[in-house]
Amino acid sequence: MAKNYHIYGMGNALVDIVTEIDETFIEAHKIEKGVMTLVDEARQSELLTAIDLEAADRQCGGSAANTVIGAAQFGAKTFYSCKVANDEMGAFYLADLKANGVETNRAPGSLPAGITGKCLVMTTADAERTMNTFLGITATYSTEEIDEAALQDSEYLYIEGYLVTSPNGLEAMKTAKALAERHSVKTALTLSDPAIVKFFHEGMRDVLGQGVDLLFCNEEEAMAFTETATVAEATQALKAHAKEFAITLGAEGALVWDGSQEIKIAPTPTKAVDTNGAGDLFAGAFLYALAAGQSHAQAGALASKASSAVVSKFGPRLAASEAQALK
């Protein structure tokens, strides 16, 4: 029987505030460049006060949200499990999800009190993106956010690695994975960020357990997770943790393991403007293609084109028309 959803995603719900900055801003505000840093509300407010908010772009985000929205733009039916608060940002978040064709576990009239999480996404002239995140209410994401009926009615469960940073988030990851396995739903996980892999290594291994059906990571995350020194070594080590995986290699393309062979995915030449969202959209395009019955090589080719397209423009997403054109 056909499933209602191609992808059930779970992850942090963050309103992305996307802006361009220069190196002097990084230095003046003592920001660690190129990674995601968790900050408190006071620190984020300090940074938001320092940027030009009028010129910044705002949209619903979070890594897994960007992935399921990207997949939806290509034509997948997607569901996103998240937690936002009963405030202006929370209402904006749900409206933006709906506008992008993504169903969710939350309704505007049933939101809890609190503060919706926000992520300040800062891009420098070298196209590198730096994120400072105040999780807000999404820090309390738990098993209560899991919609088992929707999960059971999905082909893939896609788990955002950033959830590993809190005990309740970690428990939700493990619970959802167990439910997916019970209902014969394929499991997919993204390692999300090198710093997450480094500081929450034990938790990430705990989530993987006996392994996942599909793993997404970049080369740095792959080596950090497997504690290896080369991509070749990491590739071999990952085979013990995932039936299939995709390692993105930046300008070198990607490497895909389809369970029986390694497939080199050629890069799509482009001039990078903003790397924000590249890995998220790679996963979204890849999952869409697999759910549509395409081969891993075809999925990798589409994902490479999609991630190349998104880094050539400002912001973490393509327009729906751009995604359809890539198909």
C-alpha positions as YAML, in Angstrom:
chain: A
units: angstrom
residues:
- id: 1
  name: MET
  ca: [0.00, 0.00, 0.00]
- id: 2
  name: ALA
  ca: [1.34, 3.42, -0.95]
- id: 3
  name: LYS
  ca: [2.32, 5.70, 1.91]
- id: 4
  name: ASN
  ca: [0.80, 9.15, 2.31]
- id: 5
  name: TYR
  ca: [4.17, 10.82, 2.90]
- id: 6
  name: HIS
  ca: [7.51, 10.31, 1.22]
- id: 7
  name: ILE
  ca: [9.44, 11.91, 4.09]
- id: 8
  name: TYR
  ca: [8.68, 12.47, 7.77]
- id: 9
  name: GLY
  ca: [11.24, 14.94, 9.07]
- id: 10
  name: MET
  ca: [12.02, 15.81, 12.66]
- id: 11
  name: GLY
  ca: [14.23, 18.60, 13.91]
- id: 12
  name: ASN
  ca: [14.55, 22.04, 15.37]
- id: 13
  name: ALA
  ca: [12.07, 24.71, 14.33]
- id: 14
  name: LEU
  ca: [14.01, 27.94, 13.94]
- id: 15
  name: VAL
  ca: [13.09, 31.15, 12.19]
- id: 16
  name: ASP
  ca: [16.16, 31.81, 10.05]
- id: 17
  name: ILE
  ca: [17.29, 35.43, 9.94]
- id: 18
  name: VAL
  ca: [19.71, 35.50, 7.03]
- id: 19
  name: THR
  ca: [22.15, 38.37, 6.55]
- id: 20
  name: GLU
  ca: [25.47, 39.29, 4.97]
- id: 21
  name: ILE
  ca: [28.35, 40.46, 7.15]
- id: 22
  name: ASP
  ca: [32.06, 41.19, 6.75]
- id: 23
  name: GLU
  ca: [35.13, 39.81, 8.51]
- id: 24
  name: THR
  ca: [35.35, 42.82, 10.81]
- id: 25
  name: PHE
  ca: [31.90, 41.98, 12.22]
- id: 26
  name: ILE
  ca: [33.13, 38.46, 13.00]
- id: 27
  name: GLU
  ca: [36.18, 39.82, 14.78]
- id: 28
  name: ALA
  ca: [34.43, 42.65, 16.60]
- id: 29
  name: HIS
  ca: [31.79, 40.35, 18.06]
- id: 30
  name: LYS
  ca: [34.16, 37.44, 18.74]
- id: 31
  name: ILE
  ca: [32.13, 34.98, 16.64]
- id: 32
  name: GLU
  ca: [33.51, 31.54, 15.79]
- id: 33
  name: LYS
  ca: [33.37, 31.50, 12.02]
- id: 34
  name: GLY
  ca: [32.02, 28.68, 9.87]
- id: 35
  name: VAL
  ca: [30.15, 26.66, 12.50]
- id: 36
  name: MET
  ca: [26.85, 26.61, 14.35]
- id: 37
  name: THR
  ca: [27.12, 28.00, 17.88]
- id: 38
  name: LEU
  ca: [24.34, 27.72, 20.45]
- id: 39
  name: VAL
  ca: [23.80, 31.05, 22.24]
- id: 40
  name: ASP
  ca: [21.43, 32.37, 24.88]
- id: 41
  name: GLU
  ca: [18.72, 34.92, 24.17]
- id: 42
  name: ALA
  ca: [20.82, 37.85, 25.44]
- id: 43
  name: ARG
  ca: [23.73, 37.03, 23.15]
- id: 44
  name: GLN
  ca: [21.47, 36.63, 20.14]
- id: 45
  name: SER
  ca: [19.66, 39.88, 20.90]
- id: 46
  name: GLU
  ca: [23.05, 41.60, 21.04]
- id: 47
  name: LEU
  ca: [23.92, 40.33, 17.56]
- id: 48
  name: LEU
  ca: [20.47, 41.05, 16.11]
- id: 49
  name: THR
  ca: [20.78, 44.62, 17.36]
- id: 50
  name: ALA
  ca: [24.15, 44.94, 15.60]
- id: 51
  name: ILE
  ca: [23.00, 43.81, 12.14]
- id: 52
  name: ASP
  ca: [20.72, 45.55, 9.65]
- id: 53
  name: LEU
  ca: [17.50, 43.68, 10.40]
- id: 54
  name: GLU
  ca: [15.62, 45.55, 7.67]
- id: 55
  name: ALA
  ca: [17.95, 44.07, 5.04]
- id: 56
  name: ALA
  ca: [17.83, 40.54, 6.49]
- id: 57
  name: ASP
  ca: [15.67, 37.79, 5.02]
- id: 58
  name: ARG
  ca: [13.36, 35.79, 7.29]
- id: 59
  name: GLN
  ca: [11.94, 32.30, 6.73]
- id: 60
  name: CYS
  ca: [11.07, 29.12, 8.59]
- id: 61
  name: GLY
  ca: [14.13, 26.97, 8.95]
- id: 62
  name: GLY
  ca: [16.15, 24.52, 10.89]
- id: 63
  name: SER
  ca: [18.26, 21.98, 9.03]
- id: 64
  name: ALA
  ca: [15.65, 19.24, 8.60]
- id: 65
  name: ALA
  ca: [12.95, 21.81, 7.78]
- id: 66
  name: ASN
  ca: [15.07, 23.04, 4.88]
- id: 67
  name: THR
  ca: [15.47, 19.44, 3.74]
- id: 68
  name: VAL
  ca: [11.76, 18.55, 3.76]
- id: 69
  name: ILE
  ca: [10.85, 21.87, 2.14]
- id: 70
  name: GLY
  ca: [13.43, 21.22, -0.58]
- id: 71
  name: ALA
  ca: [12.04, 17.73, -1.14]
- id: 72
  name: ALA
  ca: [8.51, 19.17, -1.31]
- id: 73
  name: GLN
  ca: [9.61, 21.68, -3.94]
- id: 74
  name: PHE
  ca: [10.75, 18.79, -6.13]
- id: 75
  name: GLY
  ca: [7.42, 17.03, -5.67]
- id: 76
  name: ALA
  ca: [7.68, 14.91, -2.52]
- id: 77
  name: LYS
  ca: [4.88, 14.79, 0.05]
- id: 78
  name: THR
  ca: [6.44, 15.72, 3.37]
- id: 79
  name: PHE
  ca: [5.60, 16.06, 7.07]
- id: 80
  name: TYR
  ca: [7.64, 18.01, 9.62]
- id: 81
  name: SER
  ca: [7.58, 17.29, 13.36]
- id: 82
  name: CYS
  ca: [8.58, 20.40, 15.28]
- id: 83
  name: LYS
  ca: [7.90, 22.68, 18.26]
- id: 84
  name: VAL
  ca: [7.22, 26.41, 18.11]
- id: 85
  name: ALA
  ca: [5.73, 28.81, 20.64]
- id: 86
  name: ASN
  ca: [2.52, 30.81, 20.71]
- id: 87
  name: ASP
  ca: [4.19, 34.04, 19.55]
- id: 88
  name: GLU
  ca: [4.52, 36.02, 16.32]
- id: 89
  name: MET
  ca: [7.54, 34.02, 15.18]
- id: 90
  name: GLY
  ca: [5.71, 30.74, 15.84]
- id: 91
  name: ALA
  ca: [2.71, 31.81, 13.77]
- id: 92
  name: PHE
  ca: [5.07, 32.94, 11.00]
- id: 93
  name: TYR
  ca: [6.87, 29.59, 11.11]
- id: 94
  name: LEU
  ca: [3.72, 27.49, 10.68]
- id: 95
  name: ALA
  ca: [2.40, 29.76, 7.92]
- id: 96
  name: ASP
  ca: [5.68, 29.48, 6.02]
- id: 97
  name: LEU
  ca: [5.70, 25.68, 6.35]
- id: 98
  name: LYS
  ca: [2.15, 25.54, 4.98]
- id: 99
  name: ALA
  ca: [3.02, 27.91, 2.13]
- id: 100
  name: ASN
  ca: [5.77, 25.47, 1.15]
- id: 101
  name: GLY
  ca: [3.41, 22.49, 1.09]
- id: 102
  name: VAL
  ca: [4.67, 20.82, 4.26]
- id: 103
  name: GLU
  ca: [2.27, 19.31, 6.81]
- id: 104
  name: THR
  ca: [3.13, 19.43, 10.51]
- id: 105
  name: ASN
  ca: [2.19, 18.18, 13.97]
- id: 106
  name: ARG
  ca: [1.32, 21.67, 15.19]
- id: 107
  name: ALA
  ca: [-1.73, 23.88, 14.62]
- id: 108
  name: PRO
  ca: [-1.85, 27.65, 15.26]
- id: 109
  name: GLY
  ca: [-4.47, 27.30, 18.03]
- id: 110
  name: SER
  ca: [-2.55, 24.69, 20.01]
- id: 111
  name: LEU
  ca: [0.86, 26.29, 20.51]
- id: 112
  name: PRO
  ca: [2.46, 26.39, 23.98]
- id: 113
  name: ALA
  ca: [3.68, 29.54, 25.70]
- id: 114
  name: GLY
  ca: [7.33, 30.39, 25.24]
- id: 115
  name: ILE
  ca: [9.73, 31.85, 22.70]
- id: 116
  name: THR
  ca: [10.13, 30.40, 19.21]
- id: 117
  name: GLY
  ca: [13.73, 29.57, 18.35]
- id: 118
  name: LYS
  ca: [15.73, 31.76, 15.99]
- id: 119
  name: CYS
  ca: [18.93, 31.23, 14.00]
- id: 120
  name: LEU
  ca: [21.03, 34.16, 12.87]
- id: 121
  name: VAL
  ca: [22.66, 32.99, 9.65]
- id: 122
  name: MET
  ca: [25.63, 35.18, 8.75]
- id: 123
  name: THR
  ca: [27.35, 34.90, 5.37]
- id: 124
  name: THR
  ca: [30.73, 36.43, 4.58]
- id: 125
  name: ALA
  ca: [32.21, 37.39, 1.20]
- id: 126
  name: ASP
  ca: [34.00, 34.02, 0.93]
- id: 127
  name: ALA
  ca: [30.52, 32.37, 0.84]
- id: 128
  name: GLU
  ca: [31.05, 30.73, 4.23]
- id: 129
  name: ARG
  ca: [28.07, 30.66, 6.57]
- id: 130
  name: THR
  ca: [28.20, 31.07, 10.34]
- id: 131
  name: MET
  ca: [25.18, 30.39, 12.54]
- id: 132
  name: ASN
  ca: [24.37, 31.61, 16.03]
- id: 133
  name: THR
  ca: [21.29, 29.82, 17.33]
- id: 134
  name: PHE
  ca: [18.98, 30.51, 20.25]
- id: 135
  name: LEU
  ca: [16.87, 27.37, 20.46]
- id: 136
  name: GLY
  ca: [14.03, 28.84, 22.51]
- id: 137
  name: ILE
  ca: [11.15, 26.40, 22.90]
- id: 138
  name: THR
  ca: [12.60, 23.92, 20.41]
- id: 139
  name: ALA
  ca: [15.16, 23.05, 23.10]
- id: 140
  name: THR
  ca: [12.28, 21.23, 24.80]
- id: 141
  name: TYR
  ca: [11.49, 19.16, 21.69]
- id: 142
  name: SER
  ca: [10.57, 15.71, 22.98]
- id: 143
  name: THR
  ca: [8.76, 12.48, 22.23]
- id: 144
  name: GLU
  ca: [5.49, 14.42, 22.59]
- id: 145
  name: GLU
  ca: [6.17, 15.98, 19.18]
- id: 146
  name: ILE
  ca: [6.21, 12.60, 17.44]
- id: 147
  name: ASP
  ca: [3.08, 11.89, 15.39]
- id: 148
  name: GLU
  ca: [3.22, 8.10, 15.18]
- id: 149
  name: ALA
  ca: [0.37, 7.85, 12.67]
- id: 150
  name: ALA
  ca: [2.09, 10.22, 10.25]
- id: 151
  name: LEU
  ca: [5.44, 8.50, 10.81]
- id: 152
  name: GLN
  ca: [3.95, 5.08, 10.12]
- id: 153
  name: ASP
  ca: [2.43, 6.49, 6.92]
- id: 154
  name: SER
  ca: [5.82, 7.64, 5.57]
- id: 155
  name: GLU
  ca: [8.47, 6.00, 3.41]
- id: 156
  name: TYR
  ca: [11.40, 7.65, 5.18]
- id: 157
  name: LEU
  ca: [12.05, 9.05, 8.65]
- id: 158
  name: TYR
  ca: [14.64, 11.85, 8.36]
- id: 159
  name: ILE
  ca: [16.33, 12.83, 11.64]
- id: 160
  name: GLU
  ca: [18.27, 16.05, 12.17]
- id: 161
  name: GLY
  ca: [21.49, 15.49, 14.08]
- id: 162
  name: TYR
  ca: [21.23, 18.81, 15.92]
- id: 163
  name: LEU
  ca: [18.54, 17.29, 18.18]
- id: 164
  name: VAL
  ca: [21.27, 15.31, 19.95]
- id: 165
  name: THR
  ca: [22.28, 18.38, 21.98]
- id: 166
  name: SER
  ca: [19.53, 17.94, 24.59]
- id: 167
  name: PRO
  ca: [18.58, 14.80, 26.59]
- id: 168
  name: ASN
  ca: [14.91, 15.08, 25.55]
- id: 169
  name: GLY
  ca: [15.88, 15.63, 21.91]
- id: 170
  name: LEU
  ca: [18.17, 12.60, 22.02]
- id: 171
  name: GLU
  ca: [15.36, 10.50, 23.48]
- id: 172
  name: ALA
  ca: [12.99, 11.70, 20.74]
- id: 173
  name: MET
  ca: [15.52, 10.71, 18.07]
- id: 174
  name: LYS
  ca: [15.88, 7.21, 19.51]
- id: 175
  name: THR
  ca: [12.13, 6.78, 20.01]
- id: 176
  name: ALA
  ca: [11.27, 7.89, 16.48]
- id: 177
  name: LYS
  ca: [13.93, 5.60, 15.02]
- id: 178
  name: ALA
  ca: [12.55, 2.63, 17.00]
- id: 179
  name: LEU
  ca: [9.00, 3.42, 15.87]
- id: 180
  name: ALA
  ca: [10.13, 3.69, 12.26]
- id: 181
  name: GLU
  ca: [11.86, 0.32, 12.45]
- id: 182
  name: ARG
  ca: [8.76, -1.22, 14.04]
- id: 183
  name: HIS
  ca: [6.58, 0.10, 11.20]
- id: 184
  name: SER
  ca: [9.08, -0.79, 8.42]
- id: 185
  name: VAL
  ca: [9.79, 2.87, 7.66]
- id: 186
  name: LYS
  ca: [13.29, 3.51, 6.31]
- id: 187
  name: THR
  ca: [15.53, 5.56, 8.61]
- id: 188
  name: ALA
  ca: [17.74, 8.44, 7.48]
- id: 189
  name: LEU
  ca: [20.00, 10.60, 9.64]
- id: 190
  name: THR
  ca: [22.15, 13.65, 8.96]
- id: 191
  name: LEU
  ca: [25.22, 14.27, 11.13]
- id: 192
  name: SER
  ca: [24.48, 18.01, 10.72]
- id: 193
  name: ASP
  ca: [27.69, 19.73, 11.81]
- id: 194
  name: PRO
  ca: [31.34, 18.84, 12.62]
- id: 195
  name: ALA
  ca: [31.08, 20.48, 16.04]
- id: 196
  name: ILE
  ca: [27.96, 18.44, 16.86]
- id: 197
  name: VAL
  ca: [29.74, 15.22, 15.91]
- id: 198
  name: LYS
  ca: [32.75, 16.19, 18.00]
- id: 199
  name: PHE
  ca: [30.99, 17.26, 21.20]
- id: 200
  name: PHE
  ca: [28.06, 14.82, 21.10]
- id: 201
  name: HIS
  ca: [29.86, 11.83, 19.64]
- id: 202
  name: GLU
  ca: [28.54, 9.33, 22.17]
- id: 203
  name: GLY
  ca: [24.95, 10.50, 21.73]
- id: 204
  name: MET
  ca: [25.19, 10.29, 17.96]
- id: 205
  name: ARG
  ca: [26.51, 6.73, 18.18]
- id: 206
  name: ASP
  ca: [23.68, 5.95, 20.58]
- id: 207
  name: VAL
  ca: [21.12, 7.16, 18.01]
- id: 208
  name: LEU
  ca: [22.69, 5.11, 15.24]
- id: 209
  name: GLY
  ca: [22.47, 1.95, 17.36]
- id: 210
  name: GLN
  ca: [22.42, -0.98, 14.96]
- id: 211
  name: GLY
  ca: [22.63, 1.45, 12.04]
- id: 212
  name: VAL
  ca: [20.39, 3.43, 9.70]
- id: 213
  name: ASP
  ca: [19.20, 2.85, 6.17]
- id: 214
  name: LEU
  ca: [20.65, 6.13, 4.89]
- id: 215
  name: LEU
  ca: [23.22, 8.53, 6.35]
- id: 216
  name: PHE
  ca: [24.11, 12.04, 5.15]
- id: 217
  name: CYS
  ca: [27.30, 13.87, 6.10]
- id: 218
  name: ASN
  ca: [30.11, 15.97, 4.70]
- id: 219
  name: GLU
  ca: [33.71, 14.81, 4.62]
- id: 220
  name: GLU
  ca: [34.69, 16.53, 7.88]
- id: 221
  name: GLU
  ca: [31.70, 15.04, 9.72]
- id: 222
  name: ALA
  ca: [32.42, 11.59, 8.25]
- id: 223
  name: MET
  ca: [36.01, 11.61, 9.51]
- id: 224
  name: ALA
  ca: [35.03, 13.05, 12.90]
- id: 225
  name: PHE
  ca: [32.33, 10.43, 13.45]
- id: 226
  name: THR
  ca: [34.48, 7.48, 12.39]
- id: 227
  name: GLU
  ca: [37.62, 8.96, 13.99]
- id: 228
  name: THR
  ca: [39.60, 8.47, 10.80]
- id: 229
  name: ALA
  ca: [42.12, 10.65, 8.96]
- id: 230
  name: THR
  ca: [40.96, 10.33, 5.35]
- id: 231
  name: VAL
  ca: [37.69, 10.20, 3.43]
- id: 232
  name: ALA
  ca: [38.66, 6.77, 2.10]
- id: 233
  name: GLU
  ca: [39.04, 5.42, 5.64]
- id: 234
  name: ALA
  ca: [35.81, 7.09, 6.73]
- id: 235
  name: THR
  ca: [33.97, 5.58, 3.78]
- id: 236
  name: GLN
  ca: [34.95, 2.08, 4.81]
- id: 237
  name: ALA
  ca: [34.13, 2.72, 8.47]
- id: 238
  name: LEU
  ca: [30.68, 4.16, 7.71]
- id: 239
  name: LYS
  ca: [29.61, 0.92, 6.06]
- id: 240
  name: ALA
  ca: [29.29, -0.55, 9.55]
- id: 241
  name: HIS
  ca: [26.79, 2.14, 10.53]
- id: 242
  name: ALA
  ca: [24.63, 2.70, 7.45]
- id: 243
  name: LYS
  ca: [23.26, 0.49, 4.68]
- id: 244
  name: GLU
  ca: [23.61, 3.45, 2.33]
- id: 245
  name: PHE
  ca: [25.20, 6.88, 2.67]
- id: 246
  name: ALA
  ca: [26.16, 10.07, 0.88]
- id: 247
  name: ILE
  ca: [29.28, 12.06, 1.75]
- id: 248
  name: THR
  ca: [29.34, 15.55, 0.27]
- id: 249
  name: LEU
  ca: [32.79, 16.74, -0.81]
- id: 250
  name: GLY
  ca: [32.25, 20.43, -1.50]
- id: 251
  name: ALA
  ca: [33.69, 21.48, -4.84]
- id: 252
  name: GLU
  ca: [34.68, 17.84, -5.49]
- id: 253
  name: GLY
  ca: [31.08, 16.64, -5.67]
- id: 254
  name: ALA
  ca: [29.98, 13.72, -3.51]
- id: 255
  name: LEU
  ca: [30.55, 10.05, -2.81]
- id: 256
  name: VAL
  ca: [27.55, 7.73, -2.56]
- id: 257
  name: TRP
  ca: [27.46, 4.16, -1.23]
- id: 258
  name: ASP
  ca: [24.33, 2.38, -2.48]
- id: 259
  name: GLY
  ca: [24.88, -0.77, -0.44]
- id: 260
  name: SER
  ca: [26.93, -2.56, -3.05]
- id: 261
  name: GLN
  ca: [29.11, 0.00, -4.83]
- id: 262
  name: GLU
  ca: [30.69, 3.40, -4.37]
- id: 263
  name: ILE
  ca: [29.43, 6.00, -6.83]
- id: 264
  name: LYS
  ca: [31.38, 9.20, -7.47]
- id: 265
  name: ILE
  ca: [29.01, 12.11, -8.05]
- id: 266
  name: ALA
  ca: [30.54, 14.78, -10.25]
- id: 267
  name: PRO
  ca: [30.38, 18.36, -9.01]
- id: 268
  name: THR
  ca: [28.27, 20.92, -10.84]
- id: 269
  name: PRO
  ca: [30.55, 23.93, -11.48]
- id: 270
  name: THR
  ca: [29.31, 27.16, -9.98]
- id: 271
  name: LYS
  ca: [30.45, 30.35, -8.28]
- id: 272
  name: ALA
  ca: [29.62, 30.02, -4.60]
- id: 273
  name: VAL
  ca: [27.91, 33.03, -3.03]
- id: 274
  name: ASP
  ca: [26.47, 31.45, 0.13]
- id: 275
  name: THR
  ca: [27.01, 27.85, 1.30]
- id: 276
  name: ASN
  ca: [24.06, 28.03, 3.72]
- id: 277
  name: GLY
  ca: [21.61, 25.20, 3.06]
- id: 278
  name: ALA
  ca: [23.77, 23.25, 0.60]
- id: 279
  name: GLY
  ca: [23.85, 20.05, 2.64]
- id: 280
  name: ASP
  ca: [20.19, 20.35, 3.60]
- id: 281
  name: LEU
  ca: [19.07, 20.67, -0.01]
- id: 282
  name: PHE
  ca: [21.42, 17.89, -1.11]
- id: 283
  name: ALA
  ca: [19.58, 15.58, 1.31]
- id: 284
  name: GLY
  ca: [16.17, 16.85, 0.22]
- id: 285
  name: ALA
  ca: [16.84, 16.34, -3.48]
- id: 286
  name: PHE
  ca: [18.44, 12.95, -2.83]
- id: 287
  name: LEU
  ca: [15.51, 11.69, -0.75]
- id: 288
  name: TYR
  ca: [13.00, 13.00, -3.27]
- id: 289
  name: ALA
  ca: [14.77, 11.15, -6.11]
- id: 290
  name: LEU
  ca: [14.97, 7.85, -4.21]
- id: 291
  name: ALA
  ca: [11.31, 8.11, -3.21]
- id: 292
  name: ALA
  ca: [10.48, 8.74, -6.88]
- id: 293
  name: GLY
  ca: [12.17, 5.47, -7.82]
- id: 294
  name: GLN
  ca: [15.38, 6.88, -9.24]
- id: 295
  name: SER
  ca: [18.78, 5.20, -8.85]
- id: 296
  name: HIS
  ca: [21.38, 6.38, -6.35]
- id: 297
  name: ALA
  ca: [23.45, 7.76, -9.23]
- id: 298
  name: GLN
  ca: [20.46, 9.75, -10.48]
- id: 299
  name: ALA
  ca: [19.65, 10.90, -6.95]
- id: 300
  name: GLY
  ca: [23.24, 12.03, -6.45]
- id: 301
  name: ALA
  ca: [23.27, 13.90, -9.75]
- id: 302
  name: LEU
  ca: [20.08, 15.80, -8.92]
- id: 303
  name: ALA
  ca: [21.31, 16.51, -5.39]
- id: 304
  name: SER
  ca: [24.63, 17.82, -6.75]
- id: 305
  name: LYS
  ca: [22.84, 20.14, -9.16]
- id: 306
  name: ALA
  ca: [20.47, 21.33, -6.45]
- id: 307
  name: SER
  ca: [23.17, 22.08, -3.87]
- id: 308
  name: SER
  ca: [25.26, 23.80, -6.55]
- id: 309
  name: ALA
  ca: [22.28, 25.97, -7.49]
- id: 310
  name: VAL
  ca: [21.55, 26.98, -3.90]
- id: 311
  name: VAL
  ca: [25.15, 28.02, -3.14]
- id: 312
  name: SER
  ca: [25.14, 30.25, -6.21]
- id: 313
  name: LYS
  ca: [22.49, 32.48, -4.63]
- id: 314
  name: PHE
  ca: [21.87, 34.12, -1.26]
- id: 315
  name: GLY
  ca: [19.79, 32.10, 1.21]
- id: 316
  name: PRO
  ca: [19.34, 28.41, 2.10]
- id: 317
  name: ARG
  ca: [16.60, 27.56, -0.41]
- id: 318
  name: LEU
  ca: [15.68, 27.56, -4.06]
- id: 319
  name: ALA
  ca: [12.38, 28.89, -5.31]
- id: 320
  name: ALA
  ca: [9.91, 26.12, -6.16]
- id: 321
  name: SER
  ca: [10.18, 27.06, -9.83]
- id: 322
  name: GLU
  ca: [13.97, 26.67, -9.70]
- id: 323
  name: ALA
  ca: [13.64, 23.20, -8.15]
- id: 324
  name: GLN
  ca: [11.16, 22.14, -10.82]
- id: 325
  name: ALA
  ca: [13.48, 23.44, -13.55]
- id: 326
  name: LEU
  ca: [16.30, 21.26, -12.19]
- id: 327
  name: LYS
  ca: [14.10, 18.15, -12.48]
...
